[in-house]
Amino acid sequence: AYKIIGGLKFYERKEIKDTISYLRLIQNLSDNLSLQRIINEPKRGIGKASLENIEELAKQQGTSMYDIIKRANEFELNRVFVNSREFVEVIEELSAQKEEMSISEILTTALKKSGYMKALEQEDSV
Protein backbone atom coordinates (compact mmCIF):
# COMPACT_ATOMS: atom_id res chain seq x y z
CA ALA A 1 0.00 0.00 0.00
CA TYR A 2 1.15 3.53 -0.68
CA LYS A 3 -0.16 7.04 -0.34
CA ILE A 4 0.16 9.64 -3.09
CA ILE A 5 1.15 13.02 -1.71
CA GLY A 6 0.98 16.04 -3.97
CA GLY A 7 -0.81 14.28 -6.82
CA LEU A 8 0.91 14.04 -10.19
CA LYS A 9 3.22 17.00 -9.56
CA PHE A 10 6.01 14.50 -8.86
CA TYR A 11 5.86 13.31 -12.47
CA GLU A 12 5.87 16.87 -13.75
CA ARG A 13 9.36 17.50 -12.35
CA LYS A 14 12.09 17.87 -14.96
CA GLU A 15 14.36 15.36 -13.21
CA ILE A 16 11.65 12.70 -13.20
CA LYS A 17 10.80 13.27 -16.88
CA ASP A 18 14.51 13.07 -17.76
CA THR A 19 14.97 9.90 -15.72
CA ILE A 20 12.00 8.24 -17.39
CA SER A 21 13.36 9.31 -20.79
CA TYR A 22 16.68 7.62 -20.04
CA LEU A 23 14.83 4.39 -19.21
CA ARG A 24 12.61 4.66 -22.29
CA LEU A 25 15.56 5.20 -24.62
CA ILE A 26 17.48 2.27 -23.13
CA GLN A 27 14.42 0.10 -23.71
CA ASN A 28 13.69 1.46 -27.20
CA LEU A 29 16.57 3.02 -29.15
CA SER A 30 14.06 4.36 -31.70
CA ASP A 31 12.33 6.61 -29.15
CA ASN A 32 13.15 9.96 -30.74
CA LEU A 33 11.11 11.97 -28.24
CA SER A 34 13.04 10.58 -25.26
CA LEU A 35 16.33 11.07 -27.09
CA GLN A 36 15.54 14.71 -27.82
CA ARG A 37 14.73 15.27 -24.16
CA ILE A 38 17.98 13.84 -22.77
CA ILE A 39 20.65 14.12 -25.47
CA ASN A 40 21.79 17.40 -23.96
CA GLU A 41 21.10 16.53 -20.31
CA PRO A 42 23.64 17.17 -18.94
CA LYS A 43 25.00 19.65 -21.46
CA ARG A 44 26.93 17.94 -24.25
CA GLY A 45 27.21 20.74 -26.78
CA ILE A 46 24.54 19.39 -29.10
CA GLY A 47 22.38 22.36 -29.91
CA LYS A 48 19.01 22.95 -31.50
CA ALA A 49 20.43 23.29 -35.03
CA SER A 50 22.31 20.00 -34.70
CA LEU A 51 19.20 18.25 -33.44
CA GLU A 52 17.15 19.58 -36.34
CA ASN A 53 19.82 18.34 -38.75
CA ILE A 54 19.87 14.92 -37.04
CA GLU A 55 16.08 14.72 -37.18
CA GLU A 56 16.07 15.54 -40.90
CA LEU A 57 18.78 12.96 -41.62
CA ALA A 58 16.86 10.34 -39.65
CA LYS A 59 13.76 11.00 -41.76
CA GLN A 60 15.79 10.81 -44.98
CA GLN A 61 17.51 7.59 -43.91
CA GLY A 62 14.34 6.02 -42.48
CA THR A 63 16.02 5.40 -39.14
CA SER A 64 16.02 6.75 -35.61
CA MET A 65 17.77 9.88 -34.42
CA TYR A 66 19.78 7.69 -32.06
CA ASP A 67 21.13 5.71 -35.01
CA ILE A 68 22.20 8.95 -36.72
CA ILE A 69 23.94 10.15 -33.55
CA LYS A 70 25.60 6.78 -33.11
CA ARG A 71 26.93 6.97 -36.69
CA ALA A 72 27.40 10.76 -36.76
CA ASN A 73 30.88 10.52 -38.26
CA GLU A 74 29.40 8.80 -41.34
CA PHE A 75 27.23 11.88 -41.90
CA GLU A 76 30.10 14.32 -41.31
CA LEU A 77 28.59 15.47 -38.03
CA ASN A 78 31.99 15.45 -36.38
CA ARG A 79 31.12 17.73 -33.46
CA VAL A 80 28.01 15.66 -32.67
CA PHE A 81 30.09 12.47 -32.94
CA VAL A 82 32.73 13.70 -30.49
CA ASN A 83 30.25 15.25 -28.04
CA SER A 84 27.96 12.22 -27.94
CA ARG A 85 30.46 9.35 -27.56
CA GLU A 86 30.08 8.98 -23.80
CA PHE A 87 26.29 9.16 -24.07
CA VAL A 88 26.17 6.54 -26.83
CA GLU A 89 28.50 4.22 -24.89
CA VAL A 90 26.28 4.37 -21.80
CA ILE A 91 23.07 3.78 -23.75
CA GLU A 92 24.63 0.92 -25.75
CA GLU A 93 26.02 -0.76 -22.65
CA LEU A 94 22.77 -0.56 -20.71
CA SER A 95 20.61 -1.51 -23.67
CA ALA A 96 22.70 -4.67 -24.13
CA GLN A 97 22.54 -5.53 -20.42
CA LYS A 98 18.95 -4.54 -19.69
CA GLU A 99 17.71 -8.14 -19.39
CA GLU A 100 20.31 -9.00 -16.73
CA MET A 101 19.92 -5.87 -14.62
CA SER A 102 17.15 -4.60 -12.38
CA ILE A 103 15.49 -1.30 -13.24
CA SER A 104 17.12 0.34 -10.23
CA GLU A 105 20.58 -0.87 -11.38
CA ILE A 106 19.94 0.40 -14.91
CA LEU A 107 18.73 3.74 -13.63
CA THR A 108 21.58 4.23 -11.16
CA THR A 109 24.17 3.29 -13.77
CA ALA A 110 22.60 5.50 -16.45
CA LEU A 111 22.43 8.55 -14.20
CA LYS A 112 25.98 8.12 -12.90
CA LYS A 113 27.75 7.23 -16.15
CA SER A 114 25.92 9.84 -18.21
CA GLY A 115 26.99 12.58 -15.81
CA TYR A 116 23.37 13.45 -15.02
CA MET A 117 23.75 12.76 -11.29
CA LYS A 118 26.89 14.88 -11.07
CA ALA A 119 25.16 17.74 -12.91
CA LEU A 120 22.27 17.61 -10.44
CA GLU A 121 24.66 17.66 -7.49
CA GLN A 122 26.50 20.65 -8.92
CA GLU A 123 23.19 22.40 -9.56
CA ASP A 124 22.17 21.88 -5.92
CA SER A 125 25.47 23.26 -4.62
CA VAL A 126 25.10 26.52 -6.58
C-alpha positions, 0 to 999 in steps of 0.5 A: 500500500502507498499514499500519493502526496501532492498528486501528479506533480512528482511526475511533472518535475524535470528530473523525473521526466529526464529519468523516465526518458533515459529508461525509455531510450534504453528500452527502445533506441528508436524513441526519438522523443526521449532522445531529444529530451535527454541528449543534452542533459547534462550539457553535451554541446549538441544544440538545437540546429544539430538536433534539427539536422539529425532529425532531418537525416533520420527521416531521410535515412528512415532510421532513428535519431539515435542511429544517426547520432551513433553513426554521426561521423558517417554523416560528417557530423563530427562535433556531434560524434565527439560530443555524444560518444560517452552518451552513446556508450552508456546507452549501448552498454545498458541496452545490451545488459537490460535483461540481466539488470534490475530497473534500479541498477539500470537507472543508477548506472545511467544517471551516474555514467551519463553525468546526469547525477553529477550535474544535479549535485553541482546544480544543488550546490550553486 
